[in-house]
């Protein structure tokens, strides 16, 4: 029988971070070392050996999640509509998670976010790269399209502080693809939203 390979120190740290993330989102920075150990399924001593102390673990958690490495993955899109739908859905989900993380970790997340500000600013360039193949179909440059997508996704994710966000990812997709102004001769394939936005629900 072949022995089970031991995890490297970095892989072990990443495994622990993935395991404790739900607990951190639930309890915030007030989470105890004991709760972290229970969530990770290890002894407290193992946490201290891997990270040094609780704040170092929480900082490492924020640093691992506050990166665009995963979000920058290539999307195989056959059409502009498909690309916008995929991009907005991914960005809104990711940004909502980032807001949850910021609320949970407070000053720790704010410090890491400030350190990663330049990386966030650069994110519009990988988004623009996805628009490049469809440049002839755009009314603006790929970079402007990227900035608009990113800004609208951020607004939908943040909800402007509302308890119930007014706009949804679907709303953003419809506006980007078909505009904000209703028209009798608009593309019939646009259809109607499958799910009403919060604002539409409130009006009903």
Buried (B, 14 or more C-beta within 10 A) or exposed (E): EEEEEEEEEEEBBBBBBEBBBEBBBEBBBEBEBEBBBBBBEBEBEBBBEBBEEBEEBBBBBBBBBBEBEEBBEEEEBEEBBEBBBBBBBBBBBBBBBBBBBBEBBEEBBEBBBEEBEEEBEEBBEBBBBBBEEBEEEEEEEBBBBBBBBBEBBBBBBBBEEEEEBBBBBBBBBBBBBBEEEEEEEEEEEBEEEEEBBBBEEEEE
